[in-house]
């Protein structure tokens, strides 16, 4: 997975708290922040599947060539 750098400014108090909780968890501050972000994102938008295409297959949705499927959709609108 390709990583991107994100710079976040925090005040001294927050930095101290972050350093202490990361030390207690025995991880780097960056690892602790990444985990916190991951947990918040999952809470806000749900977990992201490892393989989104495999996840779509489990929905058992209709599949067909695109042209006939569009024709069926448009026929249903009339």
PDB file of N, CA, C and O in Angstrom:
ATOM      1  N   UNK A   1       0.856  -1.170   0.000  1.00  0.00           N
ATOM      2  CA  UNK A   1       0.000   0.000   0.000  1.00  0.00           C
ATOM      3  C   UNK A   1       0.899   1.229   0.000  1.00  0.00           C
ATOM      4  O   UNK A   1       1.860   1.310   0.765  1.00  0.00           O
ATOM      5  N   UNK A   2       0.576   2.180  -0.862  1.00  0.00           N
ATOM      6  CA  UNK A   2       1.341   3.410  -0.956  1.00  0.00           C
ATOM      7  C   UNK A   2       0.939   4.337   0.194  1.00  0.00           C
ATOM      8  O   UNK A   2      -0.246   4.503   0.482  1.00  0.00           O
ATOM      9  N   UNK A   3       1.918   4.926   0.834  1.00  0.00           N
ATOM     10  CA  UNK A   3       1.661   5.822   1.967  1.00  0.00           C
ATOM     11  C   UNK A   3       1.806   7.267   1.551  1.00  0.00           C
ATOM     12  O   UNK A   3       2.555   7.591   0.629  1.00  0.00           O
ATOM     13  N   UNK A   4       1.084   8.132   2.236  1.00  0.00           N
ATOM     14  CA  UNK A   4       1.172   9.577   2.048  1.00  0.00           C
ATOM     15  C   UNK A   4       1.562  10.189   3.380  1.00  0.00           C
ATOM     16  O   UNK A   4       1.147   9.717   4.438  1.00  0.00           O
ATOM     17  N   UNK A   5       2.351  11.229   3.321  1.00  0.00           N
ATOM     18  CA  UNK A   5       2.749  11.944   4.532  1.00  0.00           C
ATOM     19  C   UNK A   5       1.663  12.953   4.884  1.00  0.00           C
ATOM     20  O   UNK A   5       1.142  13.651   4.013  1.00  0.00           O
ATOM     21  N   UNK A   6       1.326  13.023   6.173  1.00  0.00           N
ATOM     22  CA  UNK A   6       0.352  13.976   6.689  1.00  0.00           C
ATOM     23  C   UNK A   6       0.975  14.663   7.890  1.00  0.00           C
ATOM     24  O   UNK A   6       1.373  14.004   8.850  1.00  0.00           O
ATOM     25  N   UNK A   7       1.061  15.964   7.841  1.00  0.00           N
ATOM     26  CA  UNK A   7       1.631  16.706   8.964  1.00  0.00           C
ATOM     27  C   UNK A   7       0.493  17.326   9.757  1.00  0.00           C
ATOM     28  O   UNK A   7      -0.357  18.025   9.206  1.00  0.00           O
ATOM     29  N   UNK A   8       0.489  17.063  11.053  1.00  0.00           N
ATOM     30  CA  UNK A   8      -0.552  17.574  11.935  1.00  0.00           C
ATOM     31  C   UNK A   8       0.115  18.363  13.048  1.00  0.00           C
ATOM     32  O   UNK A   8       1.017  17.857  13.715  1.00  0.00           O
ATOM     33  N   UNK A   9      -0.321  19.591  13.251  1.00  0.00           N
ATOM     34  CA  UNK A   9       0.225  20.422  14.319  1.00  0.00           C
ATOM     35  C   UNK A   9      -0.605  20.236  15.584  1.00  0.00           C
ATOM     36  O   UNK A   9      -1.832  20.323  15.547  1.00  0.00           O
ATOM     37  N   UNK A  10       0.070  19.980  16.706  1.00  0.00           N
ATOM     38  CA  UNK A  10      -0.597  19.838  17.997  1.00  0.00           C
ATOM     39  C   UNK A  10       0.118  20.724  19.004  1.00  0.00           C
ATOM     40  O   UNK A  10       1.306  21.012  18.857  1.00  0.00           O
ATOM     41  N   UNK A  11      -0.613  21.154  20.028  1.00  0.00           N
ATOM     42  CA  UNK A  11       0.037  21.977  21.048  1.00  0.00           C
ATOM     43  C   UNK A  11       0.884  21.091  21.959  1.00  0.00           C
ATOM     44  O   UNK A  11       0.810  19.864  21.886  1.00  0.00           O
ATOM     45  N   UNK A  12       1.687  21.718  22.814  1.00  0.00           N
ATOM     46  CA  UNK A  12       2.622  20.973  23.666  1.00  0.00           C
ATOM     47  C   UNK A  12       1.907  20.001  24.599  1.00  0.00           C
ATOM     48  O   UNK A  12       2.379  18.889  24.833  1.00  0.00           O
ATOM     49  N   UNK A  13       0.766  20.431  25.126  1.00  0.00           N
ATOM     50  CA  UNK A  13       0.020  19.558  26.039  1.00  0.00           C
ATOM     51  C   UNK A  13      -0.454  18.283  25.341  1.00  0.00           C
ATOM     52  O   UNK A  13      -0.323  17.183  25.880  1.00  0.00           O
ATOM     53  N   UNK A  14      -1.001  18.443  24.143  1.00  0.00           N
ATOM     54  CA  UNK A  14      -1.468  17.283  23.398  1.00  0.00           C
ATOM     55  C   UNK A  14      -0.296  16.392  23.006  1.00  0.00           C
ATOM     56  O   UNK A  14      -0.411  15.167  23.021  1.00  0.00           O
ATOM     57  N   UNK A  15       0.825  17.006  22.657  1.00  0.00           N
ATOM     58  CA  UNK A  15       2.001  16.220  22.286  1.00  0.00           C
ATOM     59  C   UNK A  15       2.476  15.386  23.469  1.00  0.00           C
ATOM     60  O   UNK A  15       2.846  14.224  23.296  1.00  0.00           O
ATOM     61  N   UNK A  16       2.471  15.959  24.657  1.00  0.00           N
ATOM     62  CA  UNK A  16       2.874  15.214  25.852  1.00  0.00           C
ATOM     63  C   UNK A  16       1.944  14.048  26.126  1.00  0.00           C
ATOM     64  O   UNK A  16       2.392  12.941  26.422  1.00  0.00           O
ATOM     65  N   UNK A  17       0.644  14.303  26.026  1.00  0.00           N
ATOM     66  CA  UNK A  17      -0.343  13.230  26.235  1.00  0.00           C
ATOM     67  C   UNK A  17      -0.169  12.139  25.193  1.00  0.00           C
ATOM     68  O   UNK A  17      -0.225  10.951  25.509  1.00  0.00           O
ATOM     69  N   UNK A  18       0.044  12.550  23.946  1.00  0.00           N
ATOM     70  CA  UNK A  18       0.238  11.582  22.861  1.00  0.00           C
ATOM     71  C   UNK A  18       1.485  10.732  23.112  1.00  0.00           C
ATOM     72  O   UNK A  18       1.462   9.516  22.923  1.00  0.00           O
ATOM     73  N   UNK A  19       2.551  11.367  23.530  1.00  0.00           N
ATOM     74  CA  UNK A  19       3.796  10.636  23.797  1.00  0.00           C
ATOM     75  C   UNK A  19       3.579   9.602  24.901  1.00  0.00           C
ATOM     76  O   UNK A  19       4.050   8.469  24.797  1.00  0.00           O
ATOM     77  N   UNK A  20       2.860   9.996  25.967  1.00  0.00           N
ATOM     78  CA  UNK A  20       2.636   9.076  27.090  1.00  0.00           C
ATOM     79  C   UNK A  20       1.762   7.884  26.697  1.00  0.00           C
ATOM     80  O   UNK A  20       2.074   6.746  27.049  1.00  0.00           O
ATOM     81  N   UNK A  21       0.676   8.134  25.976  1.00  0.00           N
ATOM     82  CA  UNK A  21      -0.194   7.004  25.611  1.00  0.00           C
ATOM     83  C   UNK A  21       0.497   6.081  24.611  1.00  0.00           C
ATOM     84  O   UNK A  21       0.310   4.865  24.659  1.00  0.00           O
ATOM     85  N   UNK A  22       1.288   6.646  23.712  1.00  0.00           N
ATOM     86  CA  UNK A  22       2.023   5.812  22.755  1.00  0.00           C
ATOM     87  C   UNK A  22       3.069   4.969  23.479  1.00  0.00           C
ATOM     88  O   UNK A  22       3.260   3.799  23.148  1.00  0.00           O
ATOM     89  N   UNK A  23       3.747   5.558  24.466  1.00  0.00           N
ATOM     90  CA  UNK A  23       4.732   4.795  25.246  1.00  0.00           C
ATOM     91  C   UNK A  23       4.066   3.663  26.010  1.00  0.00           C
ATOM     92  O   UNK A  23       4.594   2.553  26.064  1.00  0.00           O
ATOM     93  N   UNK A  24       2.903   3.940  26.604  1.00  0.00           N
ATOM     94  CA  UNK A  24       2.170   2.892  27.333  1.00  0.00           C
ATOM     95  C   UNK A  24       1.760   1.760  26.400  1.00  0.00           C
ATOM     96  O   UNK A  24       1.785   0.592  26.787  1.00  0.00           O
ATOM     97  N   UNK A  25       1.383   2.105  25.171  1.00  0.00           N
ATOM     98  CA  UNK A  25       0.981   1.099  24.187  1.00  0.00           C
ATOM     99  C   UNK A  25       2.188   0.450  23.507  1.00  0.00           C
ATOM    100  O   UNK A  25       2.046  -0.504  22.742  1.00  0.00           O
ATOM    101  N   UNK A  26       3.382   0.987  23.801  1.00  0.00           N
ATOM    102  CA  UNK A  26       4.634   0.497  23.208  1.00  0.00           C
ATOM    103  C   UNK A  26       4.625   0.556  21.682  1.00  0.00           C
ATOM    104  O   UNK A  26       5.030  -0.381  20.994  1.00  0.00           O
ATOM    105  N   UNK A  27       4.147   1.694  21.183  1.00  0.00           N
ATOM    106  CA  UNK A  27       4.156   1.964  19.741  1.00  0.00           C
ATOM    107  C   UNK A  27       4.659   3.387  19.537  1.00  0.00           C
ATOM    108  O   UNK A  27       4.717   4.180  20.477  1.00  0.00           O
ATOM    109  N   UNK A  28       5.019   3.694  18.306  1.00  0.00           N
ATOM    110  CA  UNK A  28       5.431   5.066  18.001  1.00  0.00           C
ATOM    111  C   UNK A  28       4.210   5.980  18.035  1.00  0.00           C
ATOM    112  O   UNK A  28       3.071   5.518  17.966  1.00  0.00           O
ATOM    113  N   UNK A  29       4.463   7.267  18.141  1.00  0.00           N
ATOM    114  CA  UNK A  29       3.344   8.219  18.090  1.00  0.00           C
ATOM    115  C   UNK A  29       2.610   8.111  16.763  1.00  0.00           C
ATOM    116  O   UNK A  29       1.381   8.168  16.720  1.00  0.00           O
ATOM    117  N   UNK A  30       3.373   7.954  15.670  1.00  0.00           N
ATOM    118  CA  UNK A  30       2.741   7.826  14.355  1.00  0.00           C
ATOM    119  C   UNK A  30       1.822   6.619  14.277  1.00  0.00           C
ATOM    120  O   UNK A  30       0.715   6.710  13.747  1.00  0.00           O
ATOM    121  N   UNK A  31       2.287   5.473  14.813  1.00  0.00           N
ATOM    122  CA  UNK A  31       1.455   4.257  14.797  1.00  0.00           C
ATOM    123  C   UNK A  31       0.202   4.455  15.633  1.00  0.00           C
ATOM    124  O   UNK A  31      -0.879   4.006  15.251  1.00  0.00           O
ATOM    125  N   UNK A  32       0.340   5.130  16.780  1.00  0.00           N
ATOM    126  CA  UNK A  32      -0.811   5.359  17.638  1.00  0.00           C
ATOM    127  C   UNK A  32      -1.832   6.253  16.937  1.00  0.00           C
ATOM    128  O   UNK A  32      -3.033   5.985  16.982  1.00  0.00           O
ATOM    129  N   UNK A  33      -1.351   7.314  16.291  1.00  0.00           N
ATOM    130  CA  UNK A  33      -2.244   8.238  15.580  1.00  0.00           C
ATOM    131  C   UNK A  33      -2.923   7.530  14.409  1.00  0.00           C
ATOM    132  O   UNK A  33      -4.123   7.705  14.196  1.00  0.00           O
ATOM    133  N   UNK A  34      -2.166   6.730  13.642  1.00  0.00           N
ATOM    134  CA  UNK A  34      -2.777   5.994  12.523  1.00  0.00           C
ATOM    135  C   UNK A  34      -3.888   5.080  13.014  1.00  0.00           C
ATOM    136  O   UNK A  34      -4.951   5.013  12.397  1.00  0.00           O
ATOM    137  N   UNK A  35      -3.655   4.374  14.119  1.00  0.00           N
ATOM    138  CA  UNK A  35      -4.680   3.489  14.676  1.00  0.00           C
ATOM    139  C   UNK A  35      -5.909   4.281  15.121  1.00  0.00           C
ATOM    140  O   UNK A  35      -7.043   3.866  14.882  1.00  0.00           O
ATOM    141  N   UNK A  36      -5.677   5.418  15.766  1.00  0.00           N
ATOM    142  CA  UNK A  36      -6.796   6.253  16.216  1.00  0.00           C
ATOM    143  C   UNK A  36      -7.610   6.751  15.027  1.00  0.00           C
ATOM    144  O   UNK A  36      -8.840   6.761  15.072  1.00  0.00           O
ATOM    145  N   UNK A  37      -6.929   7.162  13.971  1.00  0.00           N
ATOM    146  CA  UNK A  37      -7.631   7.622  12.769  1.00  0.00           C
ATOM    147  C   UNK A  37      -8.409   6.479  12.150  1.00  0.00           C
ATOM    148  O   UNK A  37      -9.569   6.651  11.775  1.00  0.00           O
ATOM    149  N   UNK A  38      -7.784   5.304  12.035  1.00  0.00           N
ATOM    150  CA  UNK A  38      -8.452   4.135  11.448  1.00  0.00           C
ATOM    151  C   UNK A  38      -9.728   3.794  12.226  1.00  0.00           C
ATOM    152  O   UNK A  38     -10.774   3.548  11.625  1.00  0.00           O
ATOM    153  N   UNK A  39      -9.641   3.781  13.568  1.00  0.00           N
ATOM    154  CA  UNK A  39     -10.809   3.464  14.394  1.00  0.00           C
ATOM    155  C   UNK A  39     -11.915   4.493  14.205  1.00  0.00           C
ATOM    156  O   UNK A  39     -13.089   4.134  14.113  1.00  0.00           O
ATOM    157  N   UNK A  40     -11.548   5.766  14.147  1.00  0.00           N
ATOM    158  CA  UNK A  40     -12.563   6.819  13.972  1.00  0.00           C
ATOM    159  C   UNK A  40     -13.218   6.731  12.600  1.00  0.00           C
ATOM    160  O   UNK A  40     -14.433   6.889  12.477  1.00  0.00           O
ATOM    161  N   UNK A  41     -12.411   6.478  11.562  1.00  0.00           N
ATOM    162  CA  UNK A  41     -12.971   6.355  10.218  1.00  0.00           C
ATOM    163  C   UNK A  41     -13.939   5.179  10.124  1.00  0.00           C
ATOM    164  O   UNK A  41     -14.987   5.289   9.487  1.00  0.00           O
ATOM    165  N   UNK A  42     -13.599   4.058  10.751  1.00  0.00           N
ATOM    166  CA  UNK A  42     -14.496   2.902  10.734  1.00  0.00           C
ATOM    167  C   UNK A  42     -15.791   3.200  11.477  1.00  0.00           C
ATOM    168  O   UNK A  42     -16.867   2.766  11.067  1.00  0.00           O
ATOM    169  N   UNK A  43     -15.678   3.945  12.575  1.00  0.00           N
ATOM    170  CA  UNK A  43     -16.875   4.311  13.324  1.00  0.00           C
ATOM    171  C   UNK A  43     -17.765   5.247  12.511  1.00  0.00           C
ATOM    172  O   UNK A  43     -18.990   5.130  12.548  1.00  0.00           O
ATOM    173  N   UNK A  44     -17.154   6.168  11.782  1.00  0.00           N
ATOM    174  CA  UNK A  44     -17.899   7.153  11.002  1.00  0.00           C
ATOM    175  C   UNK A  44     -18.478   6.573   9.716  1.00  0.00           C
ATOM    176  O   UNK A  44     -19.604   6.898   9.341  1.00  0.00           O
ATOM    177  N   UNK A  45     -17.711   5.711   9.035  1.00  0.00           N
ATOM    178  CA  UNK A  45     -18.158   5.267   7.715  1.00  0.00           C
ATOM    179  C   UNK A  45     -18.177   3.754   7.551  1.00  0.00           C
ATOM    180  O   UNK A  45     -18.428   3.269   6.448  1.00  0.00           O
ATOM    181  N   UNK A  46     -17.924   3.006   8.594  1.00  0.00           N
ATOM    182  CA  UNK A  46     -17.923   1.555   8.514  1.00  0.00           C
ATOM    183  C   UNK A  46     -16.582   1.033   8.017  1.00  0.00           C
ATOM    184  O   UNK A  46     -15.795   1.769   7.422  1.00  0.00           O
ATOM    185  N   UNK A  47     -16.334  -0.249   8.271  1.00  0.00           N
ATOM    186  CA  UNK A  47     -15.047  -0.819   7.859  1.00  0.00           C
ATOM    187  C   UNK A  47     -14.923  -0.900   6.343  1.00  0.00           C
ATOM    188  O   UNK A  47     -15.907  -1.117   5.637  1.00  0.00           O
ATOM    189  N   UNK A  48     -13.721  -0.725   5.865  1.00  0.00           N
ATOM    190  CA  UNK A  48     -13.439  -0.845   4.437  1.00  0.00           C
ATOM    191  C   UNK A  48     -13.012  -2.286   4.177  1.00  0.00           C
ATOM    192  O   UNK A  48     -12.066  -2.765   4.803  1.00  0.00           O
ATOM    193  N   UNK A  49     -13.688  -2.987   3.270  1.00  0.00           N
ATOM    194  CA  UNK A  49     -13.314  -4.379   3.012  1.00  0.00           C
ATOM    195  C   UNK A  49     -11.922  -4.477   2.403  1.00  0.00           C
ATOM    196  O   UNK A  49     -11.478  -3.575   1.693  1.00  0.00           O
ATOM    197  N   UNK A  50     -11.240  -5.580   2.687  1.00  0.00           N
ATOM    198  CA  UNK A  50      -9.911  -5.818   2.113  1.00  0.00           C
ATOM    199  C   UNK A  50      -9.981  -5.821   0.591  1.00  0.00           C
ATOM    200  O   UNK A  50      -9.133  -5.232  -0.080  1.00  0.00           O
ATOM    201  N   UNK A  51     -10.992  -6.486   0.056  1.00  0.00           N
ATOM    202  CA  UNK A  51     -11.161  -6.592  -1.392  1.00  0.00           C
ATOM    203  C   UNK A  51     -12.569  -6.117  -1.746  1.00  0.00           C
ATOM    204  O   UNK A  51     -13.514  -6.902  -1.668  1.00  0.00           O
ATOM    205  N   UNK A  52     -12.728  -4.851  -2.131  1.00  0.00           N
ATOM    206  CA  UNK A  52     -14.068  -4.316  -2.409  1.00  0.00           C
ATOM    207  C   UNK A  52     -14.808  -5.091  -3.489  1.00  0.00           C
ATOM    208  O   UNK A  52     -16.029  -5.227  -3.408  1.00  0.00           O
ATOM    209  N   UNK A  53     -14.108  -5.606  -4.502  1.00  0.00           N
ATOM    210  CA  UNK A  53     -14.776  -6.360  -5.569  1.00  0.00           C
ATOM    211  C   UNK A  53     -15.345  -7.664  -5.012  1.00  0.00           C
ATOM    212  O   UNK A  53     -16.462  -8.050  -5.357  1.00  0.00           O
ATOM    213  N   UNK A  54     -14.585  -8.342  -4.155  1.00  0.00           N
ATOM    214  CA  UNK A  54     -15.087  -9.563  -3.523  1.00  0.00           C
ATOM    215  C   UNK A  54     -16.305  -9.251  -2.659  1.00  0.00           C
ATOM    216  O   UNK A  54     -17.251 -10.038  -2.608  1.00  0.00           O
ATOM    217  N   UNK A  55     -16.282  -8.110  -1.984  1.00  0.00           N
ATOM    218  CA  UNK A  55     -17.418  -7.702  -1.169  1.00  0.00           C
ATOM    219  C   UNK A  55     -18.662  -7.492  -2.040  1.00  0.00           C
ATOM    220  O   UNK A  55     -19.764  -7.876  -1.649  1.00  0.00           O
ATOM    221  N   UNK A  56     -18.490  -6.887  -3.208  1.00  0.00           N
ATOM    222  CA  UNK A  56     -19.621  -6.697  -4.123  1.00  0.00           C
ATOM    223  C   UNK A  56     -20.199  -8.034  -4.565  1.00  0.00           C
ATOM    224  O   UNK A  56     -21.415  -8.168  -4.695  1.00  0.00           O
ATOM    225  N   UNK A  57     -19.340  -9.028  -4.799  1.00  0.00           N
ATOM    226  CA  UNK A  57     -19.824 -10.346  -5.226  1.00  0.00           C
ATOM    227  C   UNK A  57     -20.750 -10.979  -4.196  1.00  0.00           C
ATOM    228  O   UNK A  57     -21.669 -11.713  -4.559  1.00  0.00           O
ATOM    229  N   UNK A  58     -20.517 -10.703  -2.916  1.00  0.00           N
ATOM    230  CA  UNK A  58     -21.352 -11.300  -1.869  1.00  0.00           C
ATOM    231  C   UNK A  58     -22.763 -10.727  -1.857  1.00  0.00           C
ATOM    232  O   UNK A  58     -23.652 -11.305  -1.232  1.00  0.00           O
ATOM    233  N   UNK A  59     -22.988  -9.606  -2.532  1.00  0.00           N
ATOM    234  CA  UNK A  59     -24.312  -8.984  -2.548  1.00  0.00           C
ATOM    235  C   UNK A  59     -25.274  -9.669  -3.504  1.00  0.00           C
ATOM    236  O   UNK A  59     -26.481  -9.432  -3.453  1.00  0.00           O
ATOM    237  N   UNK A  60     -24.733 -10.532  -4.389  1.00  0.00           N
ATOM    238  CA  UNK A  60     -25.556 -11.276  -5.356  1.00  0.00           C
ATOM    239  C   UNK A  60     -26.467 -10.369  -6.167  1.00  0.00           C
ATOM    240  O   UNK A  60     -27.626 -10.700  -6.414  1.00  0.00           O
ATOM    241  N   UNK A  61     -25.938  -9.225  -6.578  1.00  0.00           N
ATOM    242  CA  UNK A  61     -26.699  -8.293  -7.401  1.00  0.00           C
ATOM    243  C   UNK A  61     -26.805  -8.783  -8.831  1.00  0.00           C
ATOM    244  O   UNK A  61     -26.098  -9.709  -9.230  1.00  0.00           O
ATOM    245  N   UNK A  62     -27.684  -8.165  -9.602  1.00  0.00           N
ATOM    246  CA  UNK A  62     -27.843  -8.583 -10.999  1.00  0.00           C
ATOM    247  C   UNK A  62     -26.584  -8.254 -11.801  1.00  0.00           C
ATOM    248  O   UNK A  62     -25.949  -7.219 -11.597  1.00  0.00           O
ATOM    249  N   UNK A  63     -26.246  -9.146 -12.701  1.00  0.00           N
ATOM    250  CA  UNK A  63     -25.104  -8.914 -13.575  1.00  0.00           C
ATOM    251  C   UNK A  63     -25.497  -9.250 -15.002  1.00  0.00           C
ATOM    252  O   UNK A  63     -26.290 -10.161 -15.238  1.00  0.00           O
ATOM    253  N   UNK A  64     -24.947  -8.520 -15.940  1.00  0.00           N
ATOM    254  CA  UNK A  64     -25.191  -8.768 -17.357  1.00  0.00           C
ATOM    255  C   UNK A  64     -24.271  -7.841 -18.139  1.00  0.00           C
ATOM    256  O   UNK A  64     -23.584  -6.999 -17.561  1.00  0.00           O
ATOM    257  N   UNK A  65     -24.265  -8.005 -19.450  1.00  0.00           N
ATOM    258  CA  UNK A  65     -23.571  -7.041 -20.287  1.00  0.00           C
ATOM    259  C   UNK A  65     -24.273  -5.701 -20.107  1.00  0.00           C
ATOM    260  O   UNK A  65     -25.486  -5.650 -19.900  1.00  0.00           O
ATOM    261  N   UNK A  66     -23.517  -4.633 -20.186  1.00  0.00           N
ATOM    262  CA  UNK A  66     -24.046  -3.313 -19.848  1.00  0.00           C
ATOM    263  C   UNK A  66     -25.185  -2.864 -20.771  1.00  0.00           C
ATOM    264  O   UNK A  66     -26.164  -2.289 -20.295  1.00  0.00           O
ATOM    265  N   UNK A  67     -25.079  -3.113 -22.069  1.00  0.00           N
ATOM    266  CA  UNK A  67     -26.125  -2.632 -22.995  1.00  0.00           C
ATOM    267  C   UNK A  67     -27.486  -3.273 -22.720  1.00  0.00           C
ATOM    268  O   UNK A  67     -28.475  -2.549 -22.607  1.00  0.00           O
ATOM    269  N   UNK A  68     -27.580  -4.620 -22.606  1.00  0.00           N
ATOM    270  CA  UNK A  68     -28.889  -5.193 -22.267  1.00  0.00           C
ATOM    271  C   UNK A  68     -29.397  -4.729 -20.899  1.00  0.00           C
ATOM    272  O   UNK A  68     -30.598  -4.532 -20.716  1.00  0.00           O
ATOM    273  N   UNK A  69     -28.487  -4.556 -19.944  1.00  0.00           N
ATOM    274  CA  UNK A  69     -28.923  -4.128 -18.618  1.00  0.00           C
ATOM    275  C   UNK A  69     -29.504  -2.712 -18.669  1.00  0.00           C
ATOM    276  O   UNK A  69     -30.525  -2.443 -18.036  1.00  0.00           O
ATOM    277  N   UNK A  70     -28.869  -1.812 -19.410  1.00  0.00           N
ATOM    278  CA  UNK A  70     -29.401  -0.458 -19.560  1.00  0.00           C
ATOM    279  C   UNK A  70     -30.767  -0.494 -20.239  1.00  0.00           C
ATOM    280  O   UNK A  70     -31.683   0.238 -19.863  1.00  0.00           O
ATOM    281  N   UNK A  71     -30.886  -1.361 -21.249  1.00  0.00           N
ATOM    282  CA  UNK A  71     -32.170  -1.507 -21.935  1.00  0.00           C
ATOM    283  C   UNK A  71     -33.270  -1.950 -20.979  1.00  0.00           C
ATOM    284  O   UNK A  71     -34.387  -1.435 -21.028  1.00  0.00           O
ATOM    285  N   UNK A  72     -32.951  -2.910 -20.106  1.00  0.00           N
ATOM    286  CA  UNK A  72     -33.938  -3.385 -19.136  1.00  0.00           C
ATOM    287  C   UNK A  72     -34.307  -2.291 -18.148  1.00  0.00           C
ATOM    288  O   UNK A  72     -35.475  -2.147 -17.784  1.00  0.00           O
ATOM    289  N   UNK A  73     -33.328  -1.529 -17.718  1.00  0.00           N
ATOM    290  CA  UNK A  73     -33.601  -0.439 -16.781  1.00  0.00           C
ATOM    291  C   UNK A  73     -34.508   0.593 -17.428  1.00  0.00           C
ATOM    292  O   UNK A  73     -35.491   1.024 -16.825  1.00  0.00           O
ATOM    293  N   UNK A  74     -34.185   0.990 -18.644  1.00  0.00           N
ATOM    294  CA  UNK A  74     -34.991   1.993 -19.342  1.00  0.00           C
ATOM    295  C   UNK A  74     -36.386   1.467 -19.654  1.00  0.00           C
ATOM    296  O   UNK A  74     -37.354   2.224 -19.593  1.00  0.00           O
ATOM    297  N   UNK A  75     -36.508   0.180 -19.989  1.00  0.00           N
ATOM    298  CA  UNK A  75     -37.830  -0.399 -20.252  1.00  0.00           C
ATOM    299  C   UNK A  75     -38.698  -0.378 -18.997  1.00  0.00           C
ATOM    300  O   UNK A  75     -39.916  -0.224 -19.085  1.00  0.00           O
ATOM    301  N   UNK A  76     -38.083  -0.531 -17.845  1.00  0.00           N
ATOM    302  CA  UNK A  76     -38.822  -0.521 -16.591  1.00  0.00           C
ATOM    303  C   UNK A  76     -39.321   0.842 -16.187  1.00  0.00           C
ATOM    304  O   UNK A  76     -40.197   0.949 -15.329  1.00  0.00           O
ATOM    305  N   UNK A  77     -38.780   1.893 -16.787  1.00  0.00           N
ATOM    306  CA  UNK A  77     -39.180   3.258 -16.446  1.00  0.00           C
ATOM    307  C   UNK A  77     -40.457   3.684 -17.134  1.00  0.00           C
ATOM    308  O   UNK A  77     -41.089   4.652 -16.711  1.00  0.00           O
ATOM    309  N   UNK A  78     -40.850   2.988 -18.180  1.00  0.00           N
ATOM    310  CA  UNK A  78     -42.023   3.443 -18.924  1.00  0.00           C
ATOM    311  C   UNK A  78     -43.317   2.959 -18.346  1.00  0.00           C
ATOM    312  O   UNK A  78     -44.384   3.269 -18.875  1.00  0.00           O
TER     313      UNK A  78
END
